[in-house]
Amino acid sequence: METSGLLDKRLLIVSGKGGVGKSVVASTLAWMAAQRGKRTLLVELDTVASVARIFGKPKGDGYQETPLVENLSCFYVEGKSGLEEYLYLVLKSRTFVRGIVRSPIYQYFVNVAPGLKELMAVGKLWDLEQKRIRGTDRPYYDLIVVDTPATGHVVPYLQMPMTAADTAKGFVRREARKVADLLQDPRRTAFHIVTTPAEMPVNEAQDLYDKARSRLGLPIGRLFVNQVYPPFFGDVDAESYQRWKEDLDAGAETGSAQKSRWAEKEKAVLACAESWKNARAVQDGYLDRLFRDFGDRTSLLPFVALPRASLDMVRALARSIEEPDETMKGMASAGLGS
């Protein structure tokens, strides 16, 4: 995969079903940009706020930039805090704002006003993209990567500026149009989808792709297929594996207790190999389906055998993006020409 264009936008939005590795993929893209000297901000848009932990840092406070590594910080955004920040910009008094937001009437209004929190949260992305280095026209951030809520929530979030731009009036309409223009601008923005090669994530990825393209008008970037097992043995290795499997299955006489113990260990290894073979065969069915639907937009990311998302995992995924192993495609790549 070409990585030069991948990081050339101003705003990368990363979305997908919960549990597919969306946050670690967003972290990987942000880390790759930072390693190239780009001043990068990783925004968590009303998510569970996990990226600081990936980089071994404590969770920061909302609406405060938290440094992660050189050239990379994270920032947590959610609608309620966004509305409070907006009130401060208008009223110029923290004390006055605190008094307003503590009132029961305000709390009721925020909870029932349709789309208000979503509009304020997504509007903050525009505000961050517009931020400039003091005294210059240079952007303060070279790249902003957004880790969005899971699939079921991201469409209403991103649709709100488009809806407000079409239905609201006056100031709200003008501000919403600015946000919608940023989200839909292919020169500045790319919308990336993350999935895994399994039934529900693939279904949700395809549904999200259709909605992002038709309902939201977002510029579609990559489909990252995460946690892909390497292909099973092929050619000569496959023949050797089959002979070894047949010998073990035949239960040939081992001749000694020591050889018998080794045979039992080999059978345990065989069980692991068969599990790998079967799992990859199942994945191949979903990979073929994704390659047919998404074509060369599809990028495969390997299953990384680590107990939790971490900077080591980020580095491993970054290597797979920068230097993709073509053998990872296996049967799926062959299916493209059929």
Short mmCIF file of the C-alpha atoms (twelve columns), coordinates in Angstrom:
data_MODEL
# 
_entry.id   MODEL 
# 
loop_
_atom_site.group_PDB 
_atom_site.id 
_atom_site.type_symbol 
_atom_site.label_atom_id 
_atom_site.label_alt_id 
_atom_site.label_comp_id 
_atom_site.label_asym_id 
_atom_site.label_seq_id 
_atom_site.Cartn_x 
_atom_site.Cartn_y 
_atom_site.Cartn_z 
_atom_site.pdbx_PDB_model_num 
ATOM 1   C CA . MET A 1   0.000   0.000   0.000   1 
ATOM 2   C CA . GLU A 2   1.267   3.482   -0.820  1 
ATOM 3   C CA . THR A 3   1.753   5.309   2.482   1 
ATOM 4   C CA . SER A 4   2.649   8.717   1.087   1 
ATOM 5   C CA . GLY A 5   -0.934  9.656   0.186   1 
ATOM 6   C CA . LEU A 6   -2.328  7.948   3.274   1 
ATOM 7   C CA . LEU A 7   -1.035  10.685  5.589   1 
ATOM 8   C CA . ASP A 8   -1.322  13.682  3.253   1 
ATOM 9   C CA . LYS A 9   -4.801  14.802  4.314   1 
ATOM 10  C CA . ARG A 10  -5.590  17.223  7.118   1 
ATOM 11  C CA . LEU A 11  -8.242  15.020  8.765   1 
ATOM 12  C CA . LEU A 12  -8.388  11.217  8.968   1 
ATOM 13  C CA . ILE A 13  -11.600 9.773   10.423  1 
ATOM 14  C CA . VAL A 14  -11.345 6.145   11.580  1 
ATOM 15  C CA . SER A 15  -14.486 4.129   12.284  1 
ATOM 16  C CA . GLY A 16  -15.717 0.555   12.629  1 
ATOM 17  C CA . LYS A 17  -17.538 -1.905  14.834  1 
ATOM 18  C CA . GLY A 18  -16.514 -2.048  18.489  1 
ATOM 19  C CA . GLY A 19  -13.812 -4.634  19.160  1 
ATOM 20  C CA . VAL A 20  -12.195 -4.659  15.703  1 
ATOM 21  C CA . GLY A 21  -9.154  -2.607  16.766  1 
ATOM 22  C CA . LYS A 22  -10.402 0.785   15.581  1 
ATOM 23  C CA . SER A 23  -8.568  2.717   18.288  1 
ATOM 24  C CA . VAL A 24  -5.252  0.949   17.743  1 
ATOM 25  C CA . VAL A 25  -5.473  1.513   13.963  1 
ATOM 26  C CA . ALA A 26  -6.194  5.219   14.555  1 
ATOM 27  C CA . SER A 27  -3.255  5.298   16.973  1 
ATOM 28  C CA . THR A 28  -1.054  3.603   14.379  1 
ATOM 29  C CA . LEU A 29  -1.843  6.158   11.682  1 
ATOM 30  C CA . ALA A 30  -1.235  9.009   14.125  1 
ATOM 31  C CA . TRP A 31  2.057   7.463   15.311  1 
ATOM 32  C CA . MET A 32  3.239   6.974   11.709  1 
ATOM 33  C CA . ALA A 33  2.565   10.641  10.962  1 
ATOM 34  C CA . ALA A 34  4.383   11.759  14.114  1 
ATOM 35  C CA . GLN A 35  7.389   9.627   13.173  1 
ATOM 36  C CA . ARG A 36  7.516   11.543  9.882   1 
ATOM 37  C CA . GLY A 37  7.758   14.827  11.747  1 
ATOM 38  C CA . LYS A 38  4.112   15.834  11.401  1 
ATOM 39  C CA . ARG A 39  2.615   17.632  14.374  1 
ATOM 40  C CA . THR A 40  -0.281  15.244  14.954  1 
ATOM 41  C CA . LEU A 41  -3.365  15.296  17.155  1 
ATOM 42  C CA . LEU A 42  -5.251  12.083  17.907  1 
ATOM 43  C CA . VAL A 43  -8.843  12.994  18.787  1 
ATOM 44  C CA . GLU A 44  -11.118 10.610  20.673  1 
ATOM 45  C CA . LEU A 45  -14.640 11.579  19.665  1 
ATOM 46  C CA . ASP A 46  -16.915 10.519  22.521  1 
ATOM 47  C CA . THR A 47  -15.298 7.076   22.833  1 
ATOM 48  C CA . VAL A 48  -14.072 5.132   25.881  1 
ATOM 49  C CA . ALA A 49  -10.826 7.177   25.888  1 
ATOM 50  C CA . SER A 50  -8.283  4.386   25.510  1 
ATOM 51  C CA . VAL A 51  -5.499  5.797   23.336  1 
ATOM 52  C CA . ALA A 52  -3.461  7.283   26.194  1 
ATOM 53  C CA . ARG A 53  -3.272  3.790   27.719  1 
ATOM 54  C CA . ILE A 54  -2.025  2.386   24.390  1 
ATOM 55  C CA . PHE A 55  0.942   4.748   24.639  1 
ATOM 56  C CA . GLY A 56  1.518   3.983   28.324  1 
ATOM 57  C CA . LYS A 57  0.177   7.340   29.529  1 
ATOM 58  C CA . PRO A 58  -2.519  8.116   32.117  1 
ATOM 59  C CA . LYS A 59  -5.898  9.181   30.816  1 
ATOM 60  C CA . GLY A 60  -6.071  12.952  30.403  1 
ATOM 61  C CA . ASP A 61  -8.917  15.311  31.246  1 
ATOM 62  C CA . GLY A 62  -11.531 16.131  28.644  1 
ATOM 63  C CA . TYR A 63  -10.814 19.076  26.353  1 
ATOM 64  C CA . GLN A 64  -7.139  19.135  27.358  1 
ATOM 65  C CA . GLU A 65  -4.310  18.080  25.074  1 
ATOM 66  C CA . THR A 66  -2.285  15.170  26.486  1 
ATOM 67  C CA . PRO A 67  1.249   14.577  25.100  1 
ATOM 68  C CA . LEU A 68  1.881   10.942  24.060  1 
ATOM 69  C CA . VAL A 69  5.186   10.848  22.152  1 
ATOM 70  C CA . GLU A 70  7.188   13.415  20.213  1 
ATOM 71  C CA . ASN A 71  4.952   15.264  17.712  1 
ATOM 72  C CA . LEU A 72  1.848   13.413  18.941  1 
ATOM 73  C CA . SER A 73  -0.824  14.366  21.477  1 
ATOM 74  C CA . CYS A 74  -4.359  13.179  22.166  1 
ATOM 75  C CA . PHE A 75  -7.496  15.156  22.899  1 
ATOM 76  C CA . TYR A 76  -10.844 13.894  24.184  1 
ATOM 77  C CA . VAL A 77  -13.979 15.501  22.719  1 
ATOM 78  C CA . GLU A 78  -17.606 15.012  23.720  1 
ATOM 79  C CA . GLY A 79  -20.648 17.136  23.075  1 
ATOM 80  C CA . LYS A 80  -21.466 18.343  26.572  1 
ATOM 81  C CA . SER A 81  -17.996 19.793  27.167  1 
ATOM 82  C CA . GLY A 82  -18.085 21.249  23.660  1 
ATOM 83  C CA . LEU A 83  -21.261 23.135  24.436  1 
ATOM 84  C CA . GLU A 84  -19.785 24.454  27.678  1 
ATOM 85  C CA . GLU A 85  -16.685 25.627  25.806  1 
ATOM 86  C CA . TYR A 86  -18.878 27.388  23.264  1 
ATOM 87  C CA . LEU A 87  -20.815 29.152  26.036  1 
ATOM 88  C CA . TYR A 88  -17.548 30.403  27.497  1 
ATOM 89  C CA . LEU A 89  -16.462 31.807  24.128  1 
ATOM 90  C CA . VAL A 90  -19.749 33.722  23.960  1 
ATOM 91  C CA . LEU A 91  -20.114 34.784  27.624  1 
ATOM 92  C CA . LYS A 92  -16.404 35.248  28.507  1 
ATOM 93  C CA . SER A 93  -16.960 34.114  32.112  1 
ATOM 94  C CA . ARG A 94  -16.150 30.668  33.538  1 
ATOM 95  C CA . THR A 95  -18.109 31.475  36.693  1 
ATOM 96  C CA . PHE A 96  -21.210 32.427  34.719  1 
ATOM 97  C CA . VAL A 97  -20.927 29.293  32.560  1 
ATOM 98  C CA . ARG A 98  -20.544 27.028  35.612  1 
ATOM 99  C CA . GLY A 99  -23.713 28.534  37.053  1 
ATOM 100 C CA . ILE A 100 -25.623 27.881  33.836  1 
ATOM 101 C CA . VAL A 101 -24.517 24.282  33.323  1 
ATOM 102 C CA . ARG A 102 -25.399 23.340  36.910  1 
ATOM 103 C CA . SER A 103 -29.011 24.414  36.507  1 
ATOM 104 C CA . PRO A 104 -31.650 21.665  36.046  1 
ATOM 105 C CA . ILE A 105 -33.199 23.545  33.122  1 
ATOM 106 C CA . TYR A 106 -29.892 23.548  31.227  1 
ATOM 107 C CA . GLN A 107 -29.351 19.834  31.900  1 
ATOM 108 C CA . TYR A 108 -32.835 19.046  30.634  1 
ATOM 109 C CA . PHE A 109 -32.342 21.174  27.531  1 
ATOM 110 C CA . VAL A 110 -29.014 19.501  26.660  1 
ATOM 111 C CA . ASN A 111 -30.490 16.018  27.072  1 
ATOM 112 C CA . VAL A 112 -33.588 16.587  24.933  1 
ATOM 113 C CA . ALA A 113 -32.277 18.968  22.239  1 
ATOM 114 C CA . PRO A 114 -31.947 16.712  19.174  1 
ATOM 115 C CA . GLY A 115 -28.396 16.465  17.876  1 
ATOM 116 C CA . LEU A 116 -27.030 19.388  19.909  1 
ATOM 117 C CA . LYS A 117 -24.254 17.436  21.645  1 
ATOM 118 C CA . GLU A 118 -23.287 15.679  18.413  1 
ATOM 119 C CA . LEU A 119 -23.117 18.978  16.539  1 
ATOM 120 C CA . MET A 120 -20.919 20.550  19.198  1 
ATOM 121 C CA . ALA A 121 -18.588 17.546  19.341  1 
ATOM 122 C CA . VAL A 122 -18.083 17.294  15.578  1 
ATOM 123 C CA . GLY A 123 -17.876 21.087  15.360  1 
ATOM 124 C CA . LYS A 124 -14.792 20.910  17.555  1 
ATOM 125 C CA . LEU A 125 -13.019 19.000  14.761  1 
ATOM 126 C CA . TRP A 126 -13.467 22.017  12.495  1 
ATOM 127 C CA . ASP A 127 -12.185 24.297  15.256  1 
ATOM 128 C CA . LEU A 128 -9.059  22.153  15.725  1 
ATOM 129 C CA . GLU A 129 -8.428  21.971  11.966  1 
ATOM 130 C CA . GLN A 130 -8.672  25.759  11.736  1 
ATOM 131 C CA . LYS A 131 -6.222  26.393  14.579  1 
ATOM 132 C CA . ARG A 132 -3.134  28.277  13.400  1 
ATOM 133 C CA . ILE A 133 0.327   28.918  14.811  1 
ATOM 134 C CA . ARG A 134 0.214   32.318  16.463  1 
ATOM 135 C CA . GLY A 135 1.128   35.126  14.088  1 
ATOM 136 C CA . THR A 136 1.117   32.906  10.981  1 
ATOM 137 C CA . ASP A 137 -1.262  31.210  8.559   1 
ATOM 138 C CA . ARG A 138 0.397   27.834  9.169   1 
ATOM 139 C CA . PRO A 139 -1.847  25.107  10.649  1 
ATOM 140 C CA . TYR A 140 -1.102  24.314  14.277  1 
ATOM 141 C CA . TYR A 141 -1.632  20.602  13.517  1 
ATOM 142 C CA . ASP A 142 -0.300  19.014  10.359  1 
ATOM 143 C CA . LEU A 143 -2.690  16.089  10.774  1 
ATOM 144 C CA . ILE A 144 -5.709  15.288  12.931  1 
ATOM 145 C CA . VAL A 145 -6.699  11.628  13.323  1 
ATOM 146 C CA . VAL A 146 -10.161 10.971  14.769  1 
ATOM 147 C CA . ASP A 147 -11.083 7.798   16.648  1 
ATOM 148 C CA . THR A 148 -14.865 7.781   16.379  1 
ATOM 149 C CA . PRO A 149 -17.603 6.007   18.345  1 
ATOM 150 C CA . ALA A 150 -18.508 2.496   17.190  1 
ATOM 151 C CA . THR A 151 -20.433 1.986   13.954  1 
ATOM 152 C CA . GLY A 152 -23.927 2.306   15.431  1 
ATOM 153 C CA . HIS A 153 -23.220 5.813   16.774  1 
ATOM 154 C CA . VAL A 154 -20.847 7.361   14.252  1 
ATOM 155 C CA . VAL A 155 -23.381 7.976   11.456  1 
ATOM 156 C CA . PRO A 156 -25.687 10.180  13.603  1 
ATOM 157 C CA . TYR A 157 -22.622 12.079  14.849  1 
ATOM 158 C CA . LEU A 158 -21.239 12.838  11.403  1 
ATOM 159 C CA . GLN A 159 -24.644 13.401  9.824   1 
ATOM 160 C CA . MET A 160 -25.617 16.141  12.272  1 
ATOM 161 C CA . PRO A 161 -23.611 18.962  10.594  1 
ATOM 162 C CA . MET A 162 -25.102 18.064  7.192   1 
ATOM 163 C CA . THR A 163 -28.614 18.034  8.663   1 
ATOM 164 C CA . ALA A 164 -28.127 21.353  10.450  1 
ATOM 165 C CA . ALA A 165 -26.602 22.917  7.328   1 
ATOM 166 C CA . ASP A 166 -29.767 21.992  5.401   1 
ATOM 167 C CA . THR A 167 -32.436 22.693  8.031   1 
ATOM 168 C CA . ALA A 168 -31.145 25.269  10.532  1 
ATOM 169 C CA . LYS A 169 -31.108 29.022  10.039  1 
ATOM 170 C CA . GLY A 170 -28.752 31.915  10.588  1 
ATOM 171 C CA . PHE A 171 -25.590 31.431  12.595  1 
ATOM 172 C CA . VAL A 172 -26.133 27.720  13.304  1 
ATOM 173 C CA . ARG A 173 -26.615 26.994  9.617   1 
ATOM 174 C CA . ARG A 174 -23.445 28.881  8.644   1 
ATOM 175 C CA . GLU A 175 -21.325 27.133  11.277  1 
ATOM 176 C CA . ALA A 176 -22.745 23.712  10.435  1 
ATOM 177 C CA . ARG A 177 -21.989 24.271  6.746   1 
ATOM 178 C CA . LYS A 178 -18.332 24.927  7.575   1 
ATOM 179 C CA . VAL A 179 -18.120 21.622  9.441   1 
ATOM 180 C CA . ALA A 180 -19.964 19.711  6.701   1 
ATOM 181 C CA . ASP A 181 -17.672 21.180  4.042   1 
ATOM 182 C CA . LEU A 182 -14.606 19.968  5.955   1 
ATOM 183 C CA . LEU A 183 -15.978 16.452  6.407   1 
ATOM 184 C CA . GLN A 184 -16.932 16.153  2.735   1 
ATOM 185 C CA . ASP A 185 -13.791 17.727  1.247   1 
ATOM 186 C CA . PRO A 186 -11.643 14.993  -0.410  1 
ATOM 187 C CA . ARG A 187 -8.635  17.330  -0.435  1 
ATOM 188 C CA . ARG A 188 -8.624  17.597  3.350   1 
ATOM 189 C CA . THR A 189 -10.457 14.541  4.681   1 
ATOM 190 C CA . ALA A 190 -10.470 10.750  4.342   1 
ATOM 191 C CA . PHE A 191 -12.882 8.345   6.037   1 
ATOM 192 C CA . HIS A 192 -11.241 4.995   6.891   1 
ATOM 193 C CA . ILE A 193 -13.153 1.893   7.971   1 
ATOM 194 C CA . VAL A 194 -11.719 -0.834  10.207  1 
ATOM 195 C CA . THR A 195 -13.081 -4.371  10.324  1 
ATOM 196 C CA . THR A 196 -12.023 -7.940  11.027  1 
ATOM 197 C CA . PRO A 197 -12.655 -10.927 8.707   1 
ATOM 198 C CA . ALA A 198 -15.743 -12.183 10.555  1 
ATOM 199 C CA . GLU A 199 -19.482 -12.135 9.854   1 
ATOM 200 C CA . MET A 200 -20.810 -9.248  11.952  1 
ATOM 201 C CA . PRO A 201 -17.842 -6.868  11.515  1 
ATOM 202 C CA . VAL A 202 -17.865 -7.410  7.736   1 
ATOM 203 C CA . ASN A 203 -21.619 -6.774  7.538   1 
ATOM 204 C CA . GLU A 204 -21.273 -3.594  9.580   1 
ATOM 205 C CA . ALA A 205 -18.292 -2.426  7.523   1 
ATOM 206 C CA . GLN A 206 -20.255 -2.802  4.297   1 
ATOM 207 C CA . ASP A 207 -23.271 -1.017  5.787   1 
ATOM 208 C CA . LEU A 208 -21.053 1.791   7.090   1 
ATOM 209 C CA . TYR A 209 -19.389 2.126   3.686   1 
ATOM 210 C CA . ASP A 210 -22.778 2.508   1.984   1 
ATOM 211 C CA . LYS A 211 -24.011 5.104   4.496   1 
ATOM 212 C CA . ALA A 212 -20.742 7.069   4.539   1 
ATOM 213 C CA . ARG A 213 -20.776 7.312   0.767   1 
ATOM 214 C CA . SER A 214 -24.488 7.845   0.037   1 
ATOM 215 C CA . ARG A 215 -25.948 9.521   3.146   1 
ATOM 216 C CA . LEU A 216 -22.937 11.442  4.420   1 
ATOM 217 C CA . GLY A 217 -21.008 12.100  1.213   1 
ATOM 218 C CA . LEU A 218 -17.691 11.389  2.935   1 
ATOM 219 C CA . PRO A 219 -14.511 10.843  0.897   1 
ATOM 220 C CA . ILE A 220 -13.789 7.138   1.391   1 
ATOM 221 C CA . GLY A 221 -10.217 6.175   2.215   1 
ATOM 222 C CA . ARG A 222 -9.054  2.694   3.199   1 
ATOM 223 C CA . LEU A 223 -10.719 -0.438  4.478   1 
ATOM 224 C CA . PHE A 224 -8.323  -1.817  7.086   1 
ATOM 225 C CA . VAL A 225 -8.971  -5.514  7.727   1 
ATOM 226 C CA . ASN A 226 -7.405  -6.162  11.116  1 
ATOM 227 C CA . GLN A 227 -6.366  -9.384  12.903  1 
ATOM 228 C CA . VAL A 228 -5.768  -11.389 9.718   1 
ATOM 229 C CA . TYR A 229 -4.002  -14.706 10.278  1 
ATOM 230 C CA . PRO A 230 -1.069  -15.483 7.960   1 
ATOM 231 C CA . PRO A 231 -1.843  -17.917 5.123   1 
ATOM 232 C CA . PHE A 232 -1.349  -21.595 5.844   1 
ATOM 233 C CA . PHE A 233 1.507   -23.580 4.322   1 
ATOM 234 C CA . GLY A 234 1.628   -23.754 0.544   1 
ATOM 235 C CA . ASP A 235 3.438   -25.685 -2.188  1 
ATOM 236 C CA . VAL A 236 6.328   -27.831 -0.883  1 
ATOM 237 C CA . ASP A 237 5.646   -26.859 2.733   1 
ATOM 238 C CA . ALA A 238 2.029   -27.947 2.350   1 
ATOM 239 C CA . GLU A 239 3.118   -31.327 1.029   1 
ATOM 240 C CA . SER A 240 5.551   -31.822 3.920   1 
ATOM 241 C CA . TYR A 241 2.849   -30.814 6.416   1 
ATOM 242 C CA . GLN A 242 0.391   -33.291 4.882   1 
ATOM 243 C CA . ARG A 243 2.877   -36.174 5.085   1 
ATOM 244 C CA . TRP A 244 3.663   -35.325 8.723   1 
ATOM 245 C CA . LYS A 245 -0.064  -35.148 9.527   1 
ATOM 246 C CA . GLU A 246 -0.743  -38.504 7.854   1 
ATOM 247 C CA . ASP A 247 2.097   -40.163 9.787   1 
ATOM 248 C CA . LEU A 248 0.727   -38.887 13.086  1 
ATOM 249 C CA . ASP A 249 -2.853  -39.769 12.200  1 
ATOM 250 C CA . ALA A 250 -1.748  -43.291 11.248  1 
ATOM 251 C CA . GLY A 251 -0.390  -43.767 14.771  1 
ATOM 252 C CA . ALA A 252 2.833   -45.409 13.592  1 
ATOM 253 C CA . GLU A 253 4.727   -47.415 16.201  1 
ATOM 254 C CA . THR A 254 7.194   -45.138 17.949  1 
ATOM 255 C CA . GLY A 255 9.331   -47.886 19.497  1 
ATOM 256 C CA . SER A 256 10.126  -46.268 22.841  1 
ATOM 257 C CA . ALA A 257 8.546   -44.316 25.672  1 
ATOM 258 C CA . GLN A 258 10.611  -41.247 24.797  1 
ATOM 259 C CA . LYS A 259 9.458   -41.323 21.158  1 
ATOM 260 C CA . SER A 260 5.893   -41.823 22.340  1 
ATOM 261 C CA . ARG A 261 6.131   -38.679 24.455  1 
ATOM 262 C CA . TRP A 262 7.468   -36.768 21.456  1 
ATOM 263 C CA . ALA A 263 4.592   -38.071 19.349  1 
ATOM 264 C CA . GLU A 264 2.088   -36.734 21.889  1 
ATOM 265 C CA . LYS A 265 3.771   -33.338 21.771  1 
ATOM 266 C CA . GLU A 266 3.696   -33.404 17.991  1 
ATOM 267 C CA . LYS A 267 -0.027  -34.149 18.078  1 
ATOM 268 C CA . ALA A 268 -0.536  -31.071 20.274  1 
ATOM 269 C CA . VAL A 269 1.388   -28.993 17.719  1 
ATOM 270 C CA . LEU A 270 -0.717  -30.549 14.959  1 
ATOM 271 C CA . ALA A 271 -3.914  -29.526 16.746  1 
ATOM 272 C CA . CYS A 272 -2.652  -25.938 16.891  1 
ATOM 273 C CA . ALA A 273 -1.720  -26.039 13.206  1 
ATOM 274 C CA . GLU A 274 -5.136  -27.394 12.246  1 
ATOM 275 C CA . SER A 275 -6.802  -24.668 14.271  1 
ATOM 276 C CA . TRP A 276 -4.715  -22.056 12.415  1 
ATOM 277 C CA . LYS A 277 -5.541  -23.695 9.064   1 
ATOM 278 C CA . ASN A 278 -9.279  -23.763 9.751   1 
ATOM 279 C CA . ALA A 279 -9.369  -20.210 11.122  1 
ATOM 280 C CA . ARG A 280 -7.568  -18.822 8.074   1 
ATOM 281 C CA . ALA A 281 -9.879  -20.782 5.765   1 
ATOM 282 C CA . VAL A 282 -12.890 -19.101 7.411   1 
ATOM 283 C CA . GLN A 283 -11.198 -15.700 7.148   1 
ATOM 284 C CA . ASP A 284 -10.468 -16.287 3.455   1 
ATOM 285 C CA . GLY A 285 -14.186 -16.435 2.722   1 
ATOM 286 C CA . TYR A 286 -14.721 -13.003 4.260   1 
ATOM 287 C CA . LEU A 287 -11.543 -11.618 2.684   1 
ATOM 288 C CA . ASP A 288 -12.708 -12.686 -0.772  1 
ATOM 289 C CA . ARG A 289 -15.999 -10.902 -0.118  1 
ATOM 290 C CA . LEU A 290 -14.252 -7.719  1.034   1 
ATOM 291 C CA . PHE A 291 -11.833 -7.693  -1.888  1 
ATOM 292 C CA . ARG A 292 -14.743 -8.054  -4.315  1 
ATOM 293 C CA . ASP A 293 -16.599 -5.130  -2.711  1 
ATOM 294 C CA . PHE A 294 -13.716 -2.791  -1.838  1 
ATOM 295 C CA . GLY A 295 -11.023 -3.819  -4.321  1 
ATOM 296 C CA . ASP A 296 -7.671  -2.094  -3.979  1 
ATOM 297 C CA . ARG A 297 -8.975  0.076   -1.138  1 
ATOM 298 C CA . THR A 298 -8.482  -2.993  1.081   1 
ATOM 299 C CA . SER A 299 -5.417  -3.248  3.326   1 
ATOM 300 C CA . LEU A 300 -4.758  -6.303  5.463   1 
ATOM 301 C CA . LEU A 301 -3.288  -5.966  8.942   1 
ATOM 302 C CA . PRO A 302 -1.853  -9.028  10.718  1 
ATOM 303 C CA . PHE A 303 -3.044  -10.596 13.928  1 
ATOM 304 C CA . VAL A 304 -0.529  -9.381  16.522  1 
ATOM 305 C CA . ALA A 305 -0.160  -11.843 19.386  1 
ATOM 306 C CA . LEU A 306 0.057   -9.412  22.285  1 
ATOM 307 C CA . PRO A 307 -2.164  -9.475  25.394  1 
ATOM 308 C CA . ARG A 308 -3.324  -5.870  25.024  1 
ATOM 309 C CA . ALA A 309 -3.119  -2.883  22.709  1 
ATOM 310 C CA . SER A 310 0.221   -1.147  23.244  1 
ATOM 311 C CA . LEU A 311 2.924   0.847   21.507  1 
ATOM 312 C CA . ASP A 312 4.527   -2.474  20.482  1 
ATOM 313 C CA . MET A 313 1.300   -3.373  18.685  1 
ATOM 314 C CA . VAL A 314 1.219   0.064   17.054  1 
ATOM 315 C CA . ARG A 315 4.764   -0.431  15.781  1 
ATOM 316 C CA . ALA A 316 3.935   -3.882  14.411  1 
ATOM 317 C CA . LEU A 317 0.873   -2.589  12.545  1 
ATOM 318 C CA . ALA A 318 2.839   0.391   11.228  1 
ATOM 319 C CA . ARG A 319 5.454   -1.975  9.771   1 
ATOM 320 C CA . SER A 320 2.720   -3.989  8.049   1 
ATOM 321 C CA . ILE A 321 1.295   -0.803  6.500   1 
ATOM 322 C CA . GLU A 322 4.676   0.544   5.408   1 
ATOM 323 C CA . GLU A 323 5.960   -2.805  4.076   1 
ATOM 324 C CA . PRO A 324 2.919   -4.986  3.363   1 
ATOM 325 C CA . ASP A 325 3.539   -8.718  3.067   1 
ATOM 326 C CA . GLU A 326 1.869   -9.722  -0.188  1 
ATOM 327 C CA . THR A 327 1.578   -13.340 0.993   1 
ATOM 328 C CA . MET A 328 -0.931  -12.120 3.601   1 
ATOM 329 C CA . LYS A 329 -3.517  -11.848 0.843   1 
ATOM 330 C CA . GLY A 330 -3.382  -15.569 0.156   1 
ATOM 331 C CA . MET A 331 -6.567  -16.892 -1.459  1 
ATOM 332 C CA . ALA A 332 -8.226  -13.467 -1.281  1 
ATOM 333 C CA . SER A 333 -5.792  -11.840 -3.686  1 
ATOM 334 C CA . ALA A 334 -6.149  -14.756 -6.088  1 
ATOM 335 C CA . GLY A 335 -9.906  -14.278 -5.966  1 
ATOM 336 C CA . LEU A 336 -9.572  -10.790 -7.437  1 
ATOM 337 C CA . GLY A 337 -8.748  -12.162 -10.825 1 
ATOM 338 C CA . SER A 338 -11.434 -14.835 -10.876 1 
# 
